[in-house]
Amino acid sequence: NAGVTQTPKFQVLKTGQSMTLQCAQDMNHEYMSWYRQDPGMGLRLIHYSVGAGITDQGEVPNGYNVSRSTTEDFPLRLLSAAPSQTSVYFCASSFQVNTEAFFGQGTRLTVV
Amino acid sequence: GEDVEQSLFLSVREGDSSVINCTYTDSSSTYLYWYKQEPGAGLQLLTYIFSNMDMKQDQRLTVLLNKKDKHLSLRIADTQTGDSAIYFCAESIDNQGGKLIFGQGTELSVKP
């Protein structure tokens, strides 16, 4: 049982480049979310989805897009990378809201 | 808006008890959580408490909830060096799909 799988684990981008962070879960969870973790700021919610075809914005959505075409996958797209997006990104899933959230191992992104 | 506050650092000696404190603002939260993050890893759920409970005990962990003061604490008895990690308090926002709002995290350092 793989749980929540994020790829890549590390990435360096140049300012202005675009890329997609992948997240997949094999637990048939309806609720998925993306967070960014910055020193001294905890985790901040970027986007979330309560089921396939449904997405919504979190606290810090600017500069990011998401889609949820299947229950399993929830990719996060950076449209035009900026140094302020240097962070560690975590994907999480849960069976439904208010149940235990399972986290991926994170993607460490550096934008130069 | 919603806010969750934690102190950033705590240092204890092996065998002592650790108490990590958290305050939150949203009085409608149904669940409050404690997550643990070890270096280079994602977050793992340690324990959670329903908002209608005052206390929950789970082996070495005791969670205390004071709803009137919106204060949550996590006590770790007989703290071990393996407990060294960052501990995050989180509340779920019921009227926003149960999204999780995290505190900044408390880095627990256990000295032998």
gemmi code that builds the backbone of each chain (N, CA, C; Angstrom):
import gemmi

chains = {
    "A": [
        ("ASN", (0.853, -1.193, 0.000), (0.000, 0.000, 0.000), (0.885, 1.238, 0.000)),
        ("ALA", (0.917, 1.981, -1.134), (1.865, 3.073, -1.274), (1.426, 4.297, -0.486)),
        ("GLY", (0.134, 4.515, -0.245), (-0.308, 5.703, 0.464), (-0.355, 6.880, -0.478)),
        ("VAL", (0.311, 7.985, -0.088), (0.355, 9.198, -0.897), (1.756, 9.318, -1.486)),
        ("THR", (1.832, 9.383, -2.796), (3.121, 9.441, -3.480), (3.268, 10.774, -4.187)),
        ("GLN", (4.354, 11.478, -3.895), (4.646, 12.749, -4.538), (5.896, 12.603, -5.391)),
        ("THR", (5.860, 13.204, -6.575), (7.053, 13.281, -7.411), (7.131, 14.661, -8.058)),
        ("PRO", (8.331, 15.210, -8.258), (9.606, 14.663, -7.813), (9.846, 14.975, -6.341)),
        ("LYS", (10.928, 14.469, -5.776), (11.284, 14.789, -4.393), (12.027, 16.119, -4.324)),
        ("PHE", (12.803, 16.422, -5.341), (13.568, 17.671, -5.394), (13.426, 18.258, -6.801)),
        ("GLN", (13.417, 19.584, -6.884), (13.354, 20.240, -8.182), (13.938, 21.638, -8.077)),
        ("VAL", (14.742, 22.008, -9.080), (15.236, 23.373, -9.186), (14.679, 23.955, -10.481)),
        ("LEU", (14.076, 25.111, -10.396), (13.492, 25.786, -11.553), (14.117, 27.156, -11.713)),
        ("LYS", (14.099, 27.635, -12.946), (14.481, 29.027, -13.185), (13.220, 29.880, -13.130)),
        ("THR", (13.385, 31.124, -12.743), (12.255, 32.045, -12.709), (11.561, 32.065, -14.066)),
        ("GLY", (10.235, 31.937, -14.038), (9.445, 31.974, -15.262), (9.115, 30.611, -15.839)),
        ("GLN", (9.825, 29.573, -15.412), (9.520, 28.232, -15.907), (8.228, 27.743, -15.275)),
        ("SER", (7.610, 26.788, -15.950), (6.412, 26.148, -15.389), (6.712, 24.680, -15.122)),
        ("MET", (5.968, 24.108, -14.188), (6.125, 22.681, -13.945), (4.911, 22.167, -13.180)),
        ("THR", (4.796, 20.857, -13.140), (3.695, 20.209, -12.424), (4.265, 19.284, -11.357)),
        ("LEU", (3.796, 19.478, -10.126), (4.110, 18.550, -9.043), (3.005, 17.495, -9.027)),
        ("GLN", (3.444, 16.232, -9.009), (2.474, 15.141, -9.070), (2.131, 14.626, -7.678)),
        ("CYS", (0.881, 14.242, -7.499), (0.429, 13.612, -6.257), (-0.560, 12.521, -6.610)),
        ("ALA", (-0.339, 11.339, -6.087), (-1.250, 10.220, -6.319), (-1.462, 9.473, -5.011)),
        ("GLN", (-2.711, 9.018, -4.819), (-3.006, 8.203, -3.635), (-3.791, 6.976, -4.068)),
        ("ASP", (-3.556, 5.887, -3.365), (-4.192, 4.617, -3.739), (-5.139, 4.130, -2.657)),
        ("MET", (-5.651, 5.054, -1.856), (-6.512, 4.684, -0.731), (-7.981, 5.009, -1.015)),
        ("ASN", (-8.284, 5.424, -2.246), (-9.655, 5.784, -2.628), (-10.202, 6.927, -1.764)),
        ("HIS", (-9.306, 7.856, -1.415), (-9.727, 9.000, -0.607), (-10.379, 10.062, -1.474)),
        ("GLU", (-11.441, 10.652, -0.930), (-12.142, 11.706, -1.667), (-11.454, 13.065, -1.525)),
        ("TYR", (-10.922, 13.336, -0.340), (-10.416, 14.670, -0.022), (-8.906, 14.708, -0.237)),
        ("MET", (-8.457, 15.655, -1.078), (-7.021, 15.837, -1.286), (-6.686, 17.315, -1.196)),
        ("SER", (-5.445, 17.592, -0.809), (-5.056, 18.988, -0.620), (-3.559, 19.162, -0.843)),
        ("TRP", (-3.190, 20.399, -1.139), (-1.780, 20.781, -1.294), (-1.458, 21.865, -0.282)),
        ("TYR", (-0.305, 21.706, 0.389), (0.204, 22.680, 1.326), (1.627, 23.068, 0.932)),
        ("ARG", (2.013, 24.254, 1.351), (3.416, 24.619, 1.280), (3.902, 24.874, 2.698)),
        ("GLN", (5.149, 24.473, 2.964), (5.731, 24.630, 4.286), (6.935, 25.536, 4.187)),
        ("ASP", (6.873, 26.640, 4.930), (7.965, 27.600, 4.980), (8.413, 27.766, 6.420)),
        ("PRO", (9.701, 28.036, 6.655), (10.224, 28.128, 8.029), (9.431, 29.113, 8.873)),
        ("GLY", (9.041, 28.695, 10.066), (8.347, 29.570, 11.001), (6.910, 29.884, 10.633)),
        ("MET", (6.385, 29.250, 9.555), (5.022, 29.584, 9.129), (4.100, 28.375, 9.095)),
        ("GLY", (4.579, 27.245, 9.505), (3.728, 26.064, 9.486), (3.377, 25.663, 8.071)),
        ("LEU", (2.243, 25.020, 7.905), (1.771, 24.615, 6.589), (0.613, 25.515, 6.184)),
        ("ARG", (0.640, 25.995, 4.975), (-0.438, 26.830, 4.466), (-1.106, 26.140, 3.285)),
        ("LEU", (-2.419, 26.156, 3.302), (-3.199, 25.451, 2.296), (-3.219, 26.221, 0.988)),
        ("ILE", (-2.866, 25.534, -0.095), (-2.832, 26.181, -1.417), (-4.171, 25.945, -2.135)),
        ("HIS", (-4.498, 24.687, -2.373), (-5.759, 24.287, -3.010), (-6.207, 22.975, -2.392)),
        ("TYR", (-7.509, 22.709, -2.502), (-8.003, 21.420, -2.036), (-9.137, 20.939, -2.925)),
        ("SER", (-9.453, 19.655, -2.768), (-10.498, 19.046, -3.585), (-11.288, 18.072, -2.722)),
        ("VAL", (-12.621, 18.172, -2.796), (-13.459, 17.266, -1.993), (-13.934, 16.068, -2.811)),
        ("GLY", (-13.498, 15.989, -4.074), (-13.837, 14.842, -4.902), (-13.468, 15.130, -6.344)),
        ("ALA", (-13.499, 14.095, -7.171), (-13.146, 14.253, -8.581), (-14.025, 15.319, -9.225)),
        ("GLY", (-13.381, 16.218, -9.964), (-14.080, 17.276, -10.667), (-14.348, 18.520, -9.847)),
        ("ILE", (-13.957, 18.492, -8.548), (-14.252, 19.625, -7.661), (-12.954, 20.114, -7.024)),
        ("THR", (-12.638, 21.395, -7.222), (-11.470, 21.972, -6.550), (-11.852, 23.329, -5.966)),
        ("ASP", (-11.066, 23.775, -5.002), (-11.327, 25.078, -4.386), (-10.015, 25.647, -3.875)),
        ("GLN", (-10.021, 26.973, -3.674), (-8.805, 27.649, -3.261), (-8.627, 27.586, -1.751)),
        ("GLY", (-7.363, 27.535, -1.336), (-7.029, 27.624, 0.074), (-6.579, 29.042, 0.419)),
        ("GLU", (-5.600, 29.123, 1.333), (-5.134, 30.424, 1.811), (-4.229, 31.143, 0.812)),
        ("VAL", (-3.394, 30.376, 0.102), (-2.351, 30.974, -0.739), (-2.397, 30.403, -2.154)),
        ("PRO", (-3.489, 30.620, -2.911), (-3.632, 29.964, -4.210), (-2.914, 30.646, -5.376)),
        ("ASN", (-2.517, 31.911, -5.201), (-1.995, 32.672, -6.347), (-0.721, 32.050, -6.900)),
        ("GLY", (-0.693, 31.889, -8.223), (0.468, 31.323, -8.887), (0.408, 29.823, -9.071)),
        ("TYR", (-0.688, 29.211, -8.594), (-0.846, 27.757, -8.667), (-2.211, 27.398, -9.260)),
        ("ASN", (-2.205, 26.299, -10.038), (-3.457, 25.737, -10.541), (-3.534, 24.260, -10.165)),
        ("VAL", (-4.751, 23.764, -10.003), (-4.940, 22.332, -9.751), (-6.090, 21.827, -10.613)),
        ("SER", (-6.143, 20.514, -10.749), (-7.271, 19.847, -11.386), (-7.439, 18.498, -10.714)),
        ("ARG", (-8.630, 17.945, -10.802), (-8.903, 16.634, -10.178), (-9.793, 15.842, -11.144)),
        ("SER", (-9.136, 15.277, -12.148), (-9.902, 14.528, -13.157), (-10.181, 13.099, -12.690)),
        ("THR", (-9.377, 12.588, -11.753), (-9.624, 11.256, -11.197), (-9.576, 11.340, -9.680)),
        ("THR", (-10.097, 10.328, -9.008), (-10.013, 10.294, -7.544), (-8.570, 10.175, -7.078)),
        ("GLU", (-7.738, 9.470, -7.863), (-6.391, 9.143, -7.407), (-5.394, 10.295, -7.506)),
        ("ASP", (-5.555, 11.163, -8.516), (-4.501, 12.124, -8.831), (-4.925, 13.562, -8.577)),
        ("PHE", (-3.973, 14.355, -8.083), (-4.251, 15.766, -7.791), (-2.981, 16.566, -8.071)),
        ("PRO", (-2.702, 16.856, -9.338), (-1.470, 17.570, -9.673), (-1.561, 19.060, -9.360)),
        ("LEU", (-0.417, 19.625, -9.000), (-0.300, 21.059, -8.716), (0.604, 21.687, -9.770)),
        ("ARG", (0.072, 22.685, -10.465), (0.834, 23.329, -11.537), (1.295, 24.710, -11.123)),
        ("LEU", (2.596, 24.954, -11.329), (3.142, 26.294, -11.174), (3.184, 26.912, -12.558)),
        ("LEU", (2.523, 28.016, -12.729), (2.335, 28.583, -14.062), (3.579, 29.316, -14.550)),
        ("SER", (4.193, 30.107, -13.680), (5.396, 30.866, -14.025), (6.162, 31.039, -12.715)),
        ("ALA", (7.123, 30.159, -12.474), (7.753, 30.054, -11.158), (8.438, 31.361, -10.750)),
        ("ALA", (8.306, 31.670, -9.456), (8.943, 32.858, -8.878), (9.745, 32.422, -7.655)),
        ("PRO", (10.810, 33.166, -7.305), (11.610, 32.798, -6.124), (10.770, 32.667, -4.851)),
        ("SER", (9.661, 33.421, -4.753), (8.790, 33.335, -3.575), (8.098, 31.975, -3.466)),
        ("GLN", (8.154, 31.191, -4.521), (7.555, 29.854, -4.486), (8.557, 28.779, -4.054)),
        ("THR", (9.761, 29.181, -3.722), (10.723, 28.264, -3.119), (10.160, 27.798, -1.784)),
        ("SER", (9.981, 26.488, -1.640), (9.303, 25.967, -0.465), (9.342, 24.442, -0.504)),
        ("VAL", (8.801, 23.830, 0.541), (8.561, 22.395, 0.526), (7.059, 22.201, 0.373)),
        ("TYR", (6.671, 21.412, -0.587), (5.255, 21.218, -0.901), (4.811, 19.831, -0.456)),
        ("PHE", (3.684, 19.801, 0.246), (3.120, 18.536, 0.706), (1.731, 18.341, 0.137)),
        ("CYS", (1.489, 17.126, -0.318), (0.159, 16.700, -0.725), (-0.406, 15.827, 0.391)),
        ("ALA", (-1.705, 15.931, 0.633), (-2.338, 15.121, 1.662), (-3.673, 14.600, 1.156)),
        ("SER", (-4.086, 13.462, 1.684), (-5.409, 12.945, 1.336), (-6.075, 12.392, 2.581)),
        ("SER", (-7.404, 12.390, 2.567), (-8.161, 11.776, 3.649), (-9.443, 11.197, 3.076)),
        ("PHE", (-9.999, 10.225, 3.803), (-11.192, 9.527, 3.313), (-12.317, 10.534, 3.058)),
        ("GLN", (-12.514, 11.416, 4.000), (-13.429, 12.537, 3.822), (-12.938, 13.643, 4.744)),
        ("VAL", (-13.602, 14.760, 4.724), (-13.163, 15.838, 5.600), (-13.324, 15.392, 7.050)),
        ("ASN", (-12.491, 15.948, 7.900), (-12.502, 15.655, 9.337), (-12.138, 14.210, 9.662)),
        ("THR", (-11.431, 13.554, 8.776), (-10.816, 12.261, 9.096), (-9.305, 12.408, 8.936)),
        ("GLU", (-8.556, 11.417, 9.389), (-7.101, 11.523, 9.399), (-6.552, 11.856, 8.025)),
        ("ALA", (-5.680, 12.843, 7.959), (-5.016, 13.205, 6.713), (-3.686, 12.465, 6.619)),
        ("PHE", (-3.424, 11.857, 5.473), (-2.164, 11.172, 5.200), (-1.340, 12.056, 4.272)),
        ("PHE", (-0.073, 12.260, 4.634), (0.777, 13.158, 3.884), (1.790, 12.394, 3.040)),
        ("GLY", (2.121, 12.984, 1.878), (3.250, 12.502, 1.108), (4.554, 12.944, 1.748)),
        ("GLN", (5.672, 12.526, 1.150), (6.986, 12.822, 1.718), (7.459, 14.236, 1.393)),
        ("GLY", (6.775, 14.914, 0.506), (7.134, 16.296, 0.208), (7.971, 16.441, -1.051)),
        ("THR", (7.869, 17.615, -1.655), (8.704, 18.005, -2.796), (9.409, 19.295, -2.420)),
        ("ARG", (10.749, 19.249, -2.440), (11.511, 20.453, -2.106), (11.808, 21.195, -3.395)),
        ("LEU", (11.217, 22.370, -3.548), (11.332, 23.154, -4.774), (12.151, 24.405, -4.517)),
        ("THR", (13.137, 24.630, -5.393), (13.936, 25.849, -5.341), (13.789, 26.577, -6.660)),
        ("VAL", (13.433, 27.875, -6.591), (13.304, 28.691, -7.793), (14.413, 29.738, -7.765)),
        ("VAL", (15.253, 29.701, -8.801), (16.404, 30.619, -8.820), (16.226, 31.710, -9.886)),
    ],
    "B": [
        ("GLY", (-9.836, 36.157, 10.676), (-9.722, 34.855, 10.039), (-9.223, 33.816, 10.998)),
        ("GLU", (-9.055, 32.610, 10.487), (-8.602, 31.523, 11.348), (-7.116, 31.668, 11.629)),
        ("ASP", (-6.716, 31.329, 12.844), (-5.312, 31.426, 13.209), (-5.022, 30.385, 14.279)),
        ("VAL", (-3.846, 29.778, 14.170), (-3.396, 28.798, 15.152), (-1.975, 29.196, 15.538)),
        ("GLU", (-1.729, 29.340, 16.839), (-0.433, 29.818, 17.312), (0.241, 28.782, 18.210)),
        ("GLN", (1.541, 28.624, 18.007), (2.356, 27.737, 18.849), (3.685, 28.416, 19.122)),
        ("SER", (4.311, 28.073, 20.240), (5.683, 28.510, 20.449), (6.589, 27.688, 19.540)),
        ("LEU", (7.729, 28.250, 19.154), (8.534, 27.636, 18.111), (9.489, 26.551, 18.616)),
        ("PHE", (9.927, 26.665, 19.866), (10.953, 25.729, 20.347), (10.631, 25.260, 21.750)),
        ("LEU", (11.023, 24.007, 22.051), (10.941, 23.454, 23.394), (12.101, 22.478, 23.559)),
        ("SER", (12.814, 22.604, 24.679), (13.941, 21.697, 24.949), (13.707, 21.035, 26.298)),
        ("VAL", (13.822, 19.716, 26.334), (13.634, 18.976, 27.589), (14.724, 17.931, 27.703)),
        ("ARG", (14.850, 17.373, 28.920), (15.798, 16.276, 29.145), (15.060, 14.945, 29.009)),
        ("GLU", (15.790, 13.966, 28.539), (15.230, 12.624, 28.395), (14.639, 12.161, 29.730)),
        ("GLY", (13.416, 11.605, 29.651), (12.747, 11.121, 30.858), (11.787, 12.130, 31.469)),
        ("ASP", (11.984, 13.427, 31.152), (11.050, 14.452, 31.634), (9.776, 14.417, 30.813)),
        ("SER", (8.758, 15.166, 31.283), (7.544, 15.362, 30.486), (7.714, 16.600, 29.618)),
        ("SER", (7.118, 16.545, 28.434), (7.094, 17.706, 27.531), (5.655, 18.184, 27.426)),
        ("VAL", (5.473, 19.496, 27.424), (4.137, 20.046, 27.207), (4.224, 21.071, 26.075)),
        ("ILE", (3.507, 20.811, 25.002), (3.478, 21.702, 23.845), (2.105, 22.357, 23.810)),
        ("ASN", (2.089, 23.678, 23.731), (0.839, 24.430, 23.808), (0.444, 25.020, 22.465)),
        ("CYS", (-0.845, 25.256, 22.330), (-1.395, 25.758, 21.069), (-2.650, 26.567, 21.387)),
        ("THR", (-2.840, 27.687, 20.717), (-4.100, 28.419, 20.810), (-4.694, 28.546, 19.405)),
        ("TYR", (-6.010, 28.553, 19.341), (-6.688, 28.631, 18.055), (-7.817, 29.633, 18.158)),
        ("THR", (-8.370, 30.036, 17.005), (-9.358, 31.111, 17.037), (-10.756, 30.668, 16.628)),
        ("ASP", (-10.873, 29.609, 15.809), (-12.192, 29.268, 15.272), (-12.948, 28.388, 16.249)),
        ("SER", (-14.005, 28.924, 16.816), (-14.734, 28.191, 17.851), (-15.632, 27.098, 17.267)),
        ("SER", (-15.755, 27.058, 15.920), (-16.650, 26.060, 15.338), (-15.943, 24.760, 14.992)),
        ("SER", (-14.627, 24.687, 15.252), (-13.877, 23.478, 14.880), (-14.431, 22.255, 15.595)),
        ("THR", (-14.657, 21.199, 14.826), (-15.126, 19.957, 15.419), (-13.965, 19.104, 15.921)),
        ("TYR", (-12.872, 19.143, 15.191), (-11.711, 18.330, 15.524), (-10.470, 19.209, 15.663)),
        ("LEU", (-9.600, 18.808, 16.589), (-8.285, 19.443, 16.723), (-7.248, 18.328, 16.720)),
        ("TYR", (-6.147, 18.584, 16.044), (-5.187, 17.525, 15.757), (-3.785, 17.886, 16.234)),
        ("TRP", (-3.015, 16.840, 16.505), (-1.571, 16.982, 16.679), (-0.874, 16.085, 15.661)),
        ("TYR", (0.013, 16.717, 14.870), (0.812, 15.993, 13.890), (2.281, 16.080, 14.281)),
        ("LYS", (3.045, 15.057, 13.887), (4.483, 15.009, 14.152), (5.223, 14.957, 12.823)),
        ("GLN", (6.281, 15.751, 12.704), (7.102, 15.734, 11.495), (8.547, 15.471, 11.884)),
        ("GLU", (9.074, 14.346, 11.421), (10.494, 14.044, 11.629), (11.292, 14.648, 10.467)),
        ("PRO", (12.589, 14.856, 10.664), (13.389, 15.542, 9.629), (13.266, 14.875, 8.265)),
        ("GLY", (13.018, 15.688, 7.241), (12.962, 15.193, 5.870), (11.743, 14.365, 5.542)),
        ("ALA", (10.758, 14.349, 6.422), (9.588, 13.495, 6.205), (8.315, 14.329, 6.180)),
        ("GLY", (7.230, 13.681, 5.772), (5.929, 14.325, 5.825), (5.386, 14.320, 7.239)),
        ("LEU", (4.137, 14.728, 7.392), (3.510, 14.791, 8.705), (2.758, 13.497, 8.981)),
        ("GLN", (2.801, 13.082, 10.244), (2.045, 11.905, 10.655), (1.101, 12.300, 11.776)),
        ("LEU", (-0.137, 11.830, 11.688), (-1.098, 12.129, 12.732), (-0.703, 11.410, 14.014)),
        ("LEU", (-0.566, 12.177, 15.118), (-0.271, 11.600, 16.426), (-1.553, 11.258, 17.156)),
        ("THR", (-2.419, 12.238, 17.254), (-3.661, 12.066, 17.982), (-4.596, 13.214, 17.614)),
        ("TYR", (-5.861, 13.070, 17.962), (-6.811, 14.140, 17.733), (-7.829, 14.128, 18.869)),
        ("ILE", (-8.591, 15.201, 18.979), (-9.590, 15.282, 20.032), (-10.847, 15.931, 19.461)),
        ("PHE", (-12.003, 15.412, 19.818), (-13.256, 16.031, 19.448), (-13.458, 17.277, 20.297)),
        ("SER", (-14.134, 18.245, 19.749), (-14.285, 19.512, 20.460), (-15.183, 19.396, 21.686)),
        ("ASN", (-15.955, 18.309, 21.805), (-16.801, 18.150, 22.996), (-16.108, 17.370, 24.111)),
        ("MET", (-14.791, 17.125, 23.958), (-14.018, 16.427, 24.983), (-13.082, 17.419, 25.673)),
        ("ASP", (-12.726, 17.118, 26.921), (-11.755, 17.938, 27.645), (-10.363, 17.330, 27.623)),
        ("MET", (-10.327, 15.999, 27.553), (-9.058, 15.330, 27.675), (-9.112, 14.023, 26.886)),
        ("LYS", (-7.955, 13.655, 26.339), (-7.831, 12.347, 25.697), (-6.437, 11.817, 26.000)),
        ("GLN", (-6.390, 10.545, 26.420), (-5.101, 9.943, 26.739), (-4.853, 8.767, 25.804)),
        ("ASP", (-3.629, 8.668, 25.322), (-3.257, 7.585, 24.415), (-1.820, 7.228, 24.731)),
        ("GLN", (-1.625, 6.226, 25.556), (-0.298, 5.759, 26.009), (0.472, 6.933, 26.626)),
        ("ARG", (1.588, 7.372, 26.054), (2.368, 8.448, 26.675), (1.829, 9.839, 26.354)),
        ("LEU", (0.819, 9.904, 25.508), (0.300, 11.193, 25.061), (-0.979, 11.562, 25.797)),
        ("THR", (-1.056, 12.813, 26.257), (-2.282, 13.343, 26.853), (-2.600, 14.659, 26.170)),
        ("VAL", (-3.814, 14.764, 25.637), (-4.269, 16.004, 25.021), (-5.285, 16.652, 25.958)),
        ("LEU", (-5.094, 17.926, 26.231), (-6.038, 18.695, 27.043), (-6.623, 19.802, 26.175)),
        ("LEU", (-7.940, 19.973, 26.262), (-8.618, 21.007, 25.492), (-9.415, 21.902, 26.429)),
        ("ASN", (-9.154, 23.205, 26.347), (-9.914, 24.210, 27.090), (-10.652, 25.048, 26.054)),
        ("LYS", (-11.926, 24.716, 25.832), (-12.688, 25.379, 24.769), (-12.934, 26.841, 25.079)),
        ("LYS", (-13.102, 27.139, 26.344), (-13.396, 28.530, 26.730), (-12.225, 29.436, 26.339)),
        ("ASP", (-11.001, 28.978, 26.598), (-9.814, 29.765, 26.283), (-9.250, 29.442, 24.911)),
        ("LYS", (-9.863, 28.478, 24.191), (-9.373, 28.027, 22.878), (-7.893, 27.638, 22.985)),
        ("HIS", (-7.618, 26.793, 23.955), (-6.247, 26.367, 24.227), (-6.168, 24.848, 24.183)),
        ("LEU", (-5.183, 24.370, 23.476), (-4.952, 22.929, 23.309), (-3.525, 22.624, 23.740)),
        ("SER", (-3.326, 21.532, 24.430), (-1.957, 21.156, 24.796), (-1.728, 19.670, 24.552)),
        ("LEU", (-0.468, 19.342, 24.305), (-0.037, 17.950, 24.124), (1.056, 17.670, 25.144)),
        ("ARG", (0.810, 16.699, 26.002), (1.805, 16.306, 26.983), (2.376, 14.950, 26.587)),
        ("ILE", (3.703, 14.878, 26.538), (4.381, 13.615, 26.255), (5.086, 13.192, 27.530)),
        ("ALA", (4.671, 12.084, 28.094), (5.296, 11.588, 29.324), (6.568, 10.818, 28.980)),
        ("ASP", (7.549, 10.857, 29.922), (8.787, 10.080, 29.745), (9.372, 10.315, 28.346)),
        ("THR", (9.647, 11.567, 28.029), (10.103, 11.937, 26.678), (11.418, 11.251, 26.340)),
        ("GLN", (11.479, 10.722, 25.128), (12.668, 10.002, 24.654), (13.332, 10.785, 23.520)),
        ("THR", (14.597, 10.461, 23.234), (15.293, 11.167, 22.153), (14.580, 10.949, 20.813)),
        ("GLY", (13.903, 9.827, 20.657), (13.149, 9.563, 19.439), (11.923, 10.439, 19.278)),
        ("ASP", (11.568, 11.162, 20.343), (10.444, 12.101, 20.254), (10.872, 13.443, 19.669)),
        ("SER", (12.164, 13.647, 19.476), (12.642, 14.903, 18.883), (12.067, 15.040, 17.487)),
        ("ALA", (11.352, 16.128, 17.251), (10.659, 16.343, 15.978), (9.984, 17.713, 16.043)),
        ("ILE", (9.274, 18.046, 14.979), (8.418, 19.242, 14.995), (6.987, 18.771, 15.172)),
        ("TYR", (6.276, 19.402, 16.091), (4.897, 19.027, 16.397), (3.975, 20.170, 15.955)),
        ("PHE", (2.982, 19.800, 15.163), (2.038, 20.774, 14.637), (0.659, 20.562, 15.246)),
        ("CYS", (0.085, 21.653, 15.689), (-1.300, 21.678, 16.101), (-2.113, 22.098, 14.863)),
        ("ALA", (-3.309, 21.547, 14.690), (-4.145, 21.931, 13.554), (-5.616, 21.885, 13.950)),
        ("GLU", (-6.390, 22.797, 13.399), (-7.845, 22.749, 13.600), (-8.516, 22.596, 12.242)),
        ("SER", (-9.654, 21.933, 12.251), (-10.413, 21.797, 11.016), (-11.503, 22.868, 11.008)),
        ("ILE", (-11.665, 23.497, 9.866), (-12.646, 24.577, 9.735), (-13.899, 23.975, 9.106)),
        ("ASP", (-14.920, 23.728, 9.928), (-16.075, 22.968, 9.471), (-16.839, 23.663, 8.355)),
        ("ASN", (-16.919, 24.989, 8.415), (-17.742, 25.668, 7.415), (-16.967, 25.942, 6.132)),
        ("GLN", (-15.759, 25.382, 6.032), (-14.978, 25.486, 4.800), (-14.496, 24.100, 4.394)),
        ("GLY", (-15.404, 23.164, 4.411), (-15.091, 21.810, 3.946), (-14.153, 21.053, 4.837)),
        ("GLY", (-13.976, 21.496, 6.077), (-13.103, 20.782, 7.009), (-11.635, 20.973, 6.728)),
        ("LYS", (-11.274, 22.037, 6.027), (-9.856, 22.240, 5.712), (-9.083, 22.442, 6.999)),
        ("LEU", (-7.826, 22.029, 6.983), (-6.964, 22.097, 8.152), (-6.167, 23.400, 8.156)),
        ("ILE", (-6.158, 24.069, 9.299), (-5.300, 25.225, 9.519), (-4.245, 24.802, 10.532)),
        ("PHE", (-2.972, 24.945, 10.156), (-1.866, 24.499, 10.993), (-1.224, 25.651, 11.740)),
        ("GLY", (-0.700, 25.361, 12.926), (0.182, 26.283, 13.602), (1.562, 26.246, 12.962)),
        ("GLN", (2.464, 27.057, 13.496), (3.798, 27.179, 12.912), (4.672, 25.972, 13.216)),
        ("GLY", (4.270, 25.179, 14.177), (5.059, 24.018, 14.566), (5.988, 24.332, 15.727)),
        ("THR", (6.096, 23.402, 16.667), (7.011, 23.513, 17.801), (8.112, 22.473, 17.643)),
        ("GLU", (9.341, 22.936, 17.583), (10.471, 22.013, 17.454), (10.866, 21.525, 18.839)),
        ("LEU", (10.672, 20.236, 19.085), (11.004, 19.624, 20.370), (12.394, 19.011, 20.282)),
        ("SER", (13.263, 19.428, 21.188), (14.614, 18.878, 21.251), (14.758, 18.143, 22.579)),
        ("VAL", (15.109, 16.864, 22.513), (15.230, 16.048, 23.719), (16.712, 15.744, 23.933)),
        ("LYS", (17.222, 16.211, 25.070), (18.649, 16.039, 25.353), (18.862, 14.851, 26.293)),
        ("PRO", (19.880, 14.018, 26.021), (20.108, 12.820, 26.858), (20.601, 13.202, 28.246)),
    ],
}
model = gemmi.Model(1)
for chain_id, residues in chains.items():
    chain = gemmi.Chain(chain_id)
    for i, (resn, *xyz) in enumerate(residues, 1):
        res = gemmi.Residue()
        res.name, res.seqid = resn, gemmi.SeqId(i, " ")
        for name, pos in zip(("N", "CA", "C"), xyz):
            atom = gemmi.Atom()
            atom.name, atom.element = name, gemmi.Element(name[0])
            atom.pos, atom.b_iso = gemmi.Position(*pos), 0.0
            res.add_atom(atom)
        chain.add_residue(res)
    model.add_chain(chain)
structure = gemmi.Structure()
structure.add_model(model)
structure.setup_entities()
